Amino acid sequence: MALPPEGARRHPGVIVRRQKWTRGNANADMTAYLIRRLLFMIPTLLGIMLVAFVVVQFAPGGPVERVIAQLSGPAASPAAPLRWTR
């Protein structure tokens, strides 16, 4: 049986070479990673703001009407004239 090449690990039926990690410029790699992450935050935040805006706008009554109704009390609701009173 032949031995696997140096730096390789033997798996059943497959020889997988280990990747040699070189230190390279770790500082530049981390800077590039951080810049990439920060740039991906922009469309993510815009998407979250868009979803929140759409949910608030399509909620029944709208945000301004709900605040006015809470400040005015239950008698000032739009359905108040339609209620039956005895």
C-alpha positions in Angstrom: 0.0 0.0 0.0 1.4 3.4 -1.0 1.6 6.1 1.6 -0.3 9.3 1.1 1.8 12.3 0.1 3.2 14.5 2.8 0.7 17.0 4.2 -2.3 14.9 3.1 -4.8 13.0 5.2 -6.3 9.8 4.0 -10.1 9.4 4.1 -11.8 6.2 2.9 -11.2 6.1 -0.8 -10.1 9.8 -1.0 -6.9 11.7 -0.5 -7.5 15.2 0.7 -4.7 17.7 0.7 -4.5 19.9 3.7 -4.4 23.6 2.7 -1.3 25.3 3.8 -2.3 28.5 5.6 0.1 31.3 5.1 0.1 34.2 7.4 0.2 36.7 4.5 -0.9 40.1 5.5 -3.4 39.4 8.2 -4.0 43.2 8.8 -5.1 43.8 5.2 -7.3 40.7 5.3 -9.1 41.9 8.4 -9.5 45.4 7.0 -11.0 44.0 3.8 -13.3 41.8 5.8 -14.5 44.7 8.0 -15.1 46.9 5.0 -17.1 44.2 3.3 -19.2 43.7 6.4 -19.9 47.4 6.8 -20.9 47.7 3.1 -23.3 44.8 3.5 -24.9 46.6 6.5 -26.2 49.4 4.2 -28.6 47.4 2.1 -29.6 45.3 5.1 -30.6 48.4 7.1 -32.4 49.9 4.1 -34.3 46.7 3.7 -35.3 46.6 7.4 -36.4 50.2 7.3 -38.5 49.5 4.1 -40.3 46.6 5.7 -41.0 48.5 8.9 -42.3 51.5 6.9 -44.6 49.3 4.7 -46.0 47.4 7.8 -46.8 50.7 9.6 -48.3 52.3 6.5 -50.6 49.3 5.7 -51.8 48.9 9.3 -55.4 49.8 9.7 -56.0 53.4 10.6 -52.5 54.6 9.9 -50.1 55.8 12.5 -51.3 59.4 12.9 -55.0 58.4 13.3 -54.1 55.9 16.0 -52.1 58.4 18.0 -55.0 60.9 17.7 -57.5 58.2 18.8 -55.4 57.3 21.8 -55.1 61.0 22.9 -58.8 61.7 22.3 -60.2 58.7 24.0 -62.6 56.0 22.8 -65.5 58.4 22.1 -63.6 60.1 19.3 -63.1 56.9 17.2 -64.5 56.9 13.7 -66.9 54.1 14.6 -68.4 56.1 17.6 -71.4 57.6 15.7 -72.4 54.1 14.5 -72.6 52.6 17.9 -76.1 51.9 19.3 -76.8 53.8 22.6 -79.6 53.2 25.0 
